[in-house]
């Protein structure tokens, strides 16, 4: 059974956020919002669209950012989120394979993320990761 996603029409969103429907259409034209469409081509906003709209309104109303600035900020947020997810995947990989990496170098397994060794005269300190 397919899970049904709650959607909102443009008039409901406009009323909810006290903005004119033309403003929502402008945000869509500028590429800031991308609502889905019904079979009859009606704009349908999901909760994720509303979250994004709240960010847009906060930037424009509270901080006075223009739409070009909003676009840059939203793009940067998306890139930062992607980088964070990539970092977390990498850290999980290191955490899950640290013992294998340590054994492959002929050393005893330890709780250090980076093995204590000397490479080209550089001394590495033992780093202990505290899993909270």
C-alpha positions as CSV (number, residue, x, y, z in Angstrom):
1,X,0.0,0.0,0.0
2,X,1.4,3.4,-1.0
3,X,1.8,6.0,1.7
4,X,-0.2,9.1,1.0
5,X,1.6,12.4,1.2
6,X,-0.3,15.4,2.6
7,X,-0.4,18.2,0.1
8,X,-1.7,21.8,0.1
9,X,-3.0,24.0,-2.7
10,X,-1.5,27.3,-3.5
11,X,-4.5,29.2,-1.9
12,X,-4.1,27.2,1.3
13,X,-0.4,27.9,1.5
14,X,-0.9,31.6,0.7
15,X,-3.5,31.9,3.4
16,X,-1.4,29.9,5.9
17,X,1.7,32.1,5.4
18,X,-0.2,35.4,4.7
19,X,1.3,35.9,1.3
20,X,-0.2,36.5,-2.1
21,X,-0.4,33.4,-4.4
22,X,1.5,35.5,-7.0
23,X,4.4,35.5,-4.6
24,X,4.4,31.7,-4.6
25,X,4.2,31.7,-8.4
26,X,7.2,34.1,-8.5
27,X,9.2,31.8,-6.1
28,X,8.4,28.9,-8.4
29,X,9.5,30.9,-11.6
30,X,12.7,31.8,-9.8
31,X,13.4,28.1,-9.0
32,X,13.2,28.6,-5.3
33,X,10.1,26.3,-4.9
34,X,9.2,23.3,-6.9
35,X,5.7,22.2,-6.0
36,X,4.4,19.0,-7.6
37,X,1.4,19.1,-9.9
38,X,-1.8,17.2,-9.9
39,X,-3.3,15.5,-12.9
40,X,-5.2,18.8,-13.6
41,X,-1.9,20.8,-13.3
42,X,-2.8,22.3,-9.9
43,X,0.2,23.2,-7.8
44,X,0.5,20.9,-4.8
45,X,2.8,21.8,-1.9
46,X,4.2,19.1,0.5
47,X,5.6,19.6,4.0
48,X,9.1,19.8,2.6
49,X,8.0,22.6,0.3
50,X,6.5,24.4,3.3
51,X,9.8,24.0,5.3
52,X,11.7,25.5,2.3
53,X,9.1,28.3,2.1
54,X,9.6,29.1,5.8
55,X,13.3,29.5,5.1
56,X,12.7,31.8,2.1
57,X,10.3,33.9,4.1
58,X,12.6,34.1,7.1
59,X,15.5,35.3,4.8
60,X,13.4,37.8,2.9
61,X,11.2,39.1,5.7
62,X,13.4,38.9,8.8
63,X,16.9,39.4,7.2
64,X,16.0,41.5,4.1
65,X,17.8,39.1,1.7
66,X,16.8,39.6,-2.0
67,X,15.7,36.6,-4.1
68,X,19.2,36.3,-5.8
69,X,20.7,36.0,-2.3
70,X,18.0,33.5,-1.2
71,X,18.9,31.3,-4.2
72,X,22.6,31.4,-3.3
73,X,21.9,30.6,0.4
74,X,19.6,27.8,-0.5
75,X,22.1,26.3,-2.9
76,X,24.9,26.6,-0.3
77,X,22.7,24.9,2.3
78,X,22.0,22.0,-0.1
79,X,25.7,21.6,-0.8
80,X,26.6,21.8,2.9
81,X,23.9,19.1,3.7
82,X,25.4,16.9,0.9
83,X,28.9,17.4,2.3
84,X,27.7,16.6,5.8
85,X,26.1,13.3,4.6
86,X,29.3,12.4,2.7
87,X,31.4,13.1,5.8
88,X,29.1,11.0,7.9
89,X,29.4,8.1,5.4
90,X,33.2,8.4,5.3
91,X,33.4,8.5,9.1
92,X,31.1,5.5,9.4
93,X,33.3,3.6,6.9
94,X,36.5,4.5,8.9
95,X,34.9,3.5,12.2
96,X,33.6,0.2,10.7
97,X,36.9,-0.7,9.0
98,X,39.5,0.8,11.4
99,X,40.5,-2.6,12.8
100,X,41.0,-4.0,9.3
101,X,43.2,-1.0,8.4
102,X,45.3,-1.4,11.5
103,X,45.8,-5.1,11.0
104,X,46.7,-4.7,7.4
105,X,49.7,-2.6,8.4
106,X,51.0,-5.3,10.8
107,X,50.2,-3.5,13.9
108,X,48.0,-4.6,16.8
109,X,44.4,-3.3,16.8
110,X,43.9,-0.3,19.0
111,X,41.1,2.2,19.7
112,X,43.0,4.9,17.8
113,X,41.5,6.4,14.6
114,X,45.0,7.2,13.3
115,X,47.8,4.7,14.1
116,X,50.8,6.0,16.1
117,X,53.7,6.0,13.6
118,X,56.4,8.1,12.1
119,X,56.2,8.9,8.5
120,X,59.0,11.0,6.9
121,X,60.0,12.5,10.3
122,X,56.4,13.5,11.2
123,X,55.1,12.0,14.4
124,X,51.4,11.3,14.6
125,X,49.6,11.5,17.9
126,X,47.2,8.8,19.0
127,X,43.6,10.1,18.5
128,X,40.9,8.5,20.6
129,X,37.4,8.8,19.3
130,X,34.8,8.9,22.1
131,X,31.5,7.5,20.8
132,X,28.8,9.5,22.7
